[in-house]
Amino acid sequence: MLVIGIDPGTARTGYGVVRQGQGRDLVYVAAGVISTSAESPMPERLLELHSALTEVISLHRPQSGAVEKLFFQRNVSTAMSVGQARGVALLALAEASVSVAEYSPGEIKEAVAGYGGADKRQIQEMVRVLLKMEAPPRPDDVADALAIAICHISASGFHKRLEGQG
């Protein structure tokens, strides 16, 4: 299974593509950050994000996608812009007929580090270990996107095992 994880934001959106190899092995495929200029009007930034995500999805052709759920933030304007970026990510995946799952930050941390309260450094290190990378992925947006993809692969395997019992 090939999965794209997306960590949405209007300034920076991280993406990470991970393949499930033999058994439970995970294979790093690609990752990056899509940045938009704060000086550009929001509609242009969202269009730029959509175009770039569409290109990444077209290039890698993932079978499944995962996006971080929006969690409550004190800064309403930040939450609104993240919500807009999430919508663009969901749209780009839907346009490509890629099935989508959504996970909360706690679910992602639990799946990757075994602890829902893990900090950024712990997540980066676990992503490095699980994907057999030489160094922790940077910036945070990339590490988070790879963690989202890993979470989805883990959750998909769990759901397949449950289905096999029924």
N, C-alpha and C positions, 0 to 999 in steps of 0.2 A: 504494500500500500504506500502510495506517495501522498504526503500531506503538506499543505502550506498553512503555516500559522501566521496570523496577522495581529500586530500590536498597533491599534489605530491611534492616530493623532493628526491634527492638521499641520503642525509644524514639522513633525517627523513621524512617519509610519514605518515600523519595522516589519520585515517579512523573513520567514525562515522556511526552507523546504527540507523535509526529512523523509527518508524512505525506511520502511520497516524491512529489515533484511531477514536472514534465516532466524527462525525462532523469535527471540525477543531482541535481537541485535538491531540497533538503530544506526542509520548511515546519514551523515551530513551530505546534503546535495548543494544547497546555495542559501545565501542570506544577504540582506542588505537593508538600507534605509532609503526611503523616499522622502526628500525634504522639499518644503515649499517656503516661499519667501513671505515673511510677515508683512511686507509692504504691499503685496498683491491683494486685491479684493478677494473675499472668501469664495465667491463663485468660481473665480479663476483657480484658486488653490485646490478646490474640490475637483474641478475638471482635470487639473494636472495630476492629482492623486489617482483619480479614476483611470486616466490614460496609462500611467505608470503601472498600476496594479494589473490592468488588463494585459499589458505587455508581459509582465512577469508570469501571470497565469498562463498566457498563451505559450510562452517559452517553455515552461516546465510541465504543463498539463497535469496538475495534481488530480488525484481521484477524489480527494476530500479536502475541505478547508476548515479551519478553526479560528475563531475570533474571540478576543477577550470581551467579556460582558462589561458594560458600563457599571461602575460602582459609584456610590454617592461620594461627591466631593464637596468641600465647603465653598469652593470657587465655582459659582454657577456658570460663568462664562466659559471656564475651562471645560466643565462637564458638557456644555452645549457643543463646543467645537469638537470634542472627542466623540460625542454622539453623531455629529455630522460625518466625521471621518469613518465611524463604524458603519453608517448607512452606505457610504460609498464603497467600503470593502465588501459589505454584504451584497450590494448591487453587482459589483464586478464578478464576484463568485457566482451569483445566480445567473448572470448573463452567459457565463461559461459552462453552465449546467453542472457546477461543482456542488456537491452536497456540503452543507455547512453545519457545524456544531458551535455552541458558544459555552464558554467556561468562565467562572468567576476567578478573580485573582487567588482566592484561597484554594479552589479546586486545582488550579495550575500548580501552585506551590506544593500542595499535598502530593500530587502525582509525580512531580520532579524531585522534590527534596524529602518527601515523606513527612513534611511538617507544614501545615497551613500558615504558620507565622514566620516562615523562612525569610531572610532579608535578601536584598539584591545580590550581594556577594555570594551567598550560599547558592542561590539559583544559578548564577553564572558558573560557579565551580561544578555544580551537578550537571549542567548542560555540557560543560567541557568533558567531564568524565563519561557521561552517557554517549556522547557523539565522538569520543576518542580524539578530541581536538588537542593541539599542542598548548594552546593558551585559551583562557576564558573568552567567550565571544564578547565583542564590544562594538558599538556602544550598547547601553542598556536596552534600547529598542530592539536590537538584533537578538540579544540574549532572551528577552521576553518573548519575541516571536518564535524562536526555536523552542522555548519552554512550552508555548501554547501548542505547537505541533506535536511535541513529545507527549503532552497531556492527552491530546486527542488519540494518538496511537495507543496509549495506555488504556484509555477509556474504551476504545473500540475493541481492543483485545478482551477486556473485561466483559463487555456486552456480548461478544461472540461466545465466550465461555458460558455465560448465563443461558444463552439461547441453546447451546448444546446440551444443557441439563434438562431443558423443558420438553 
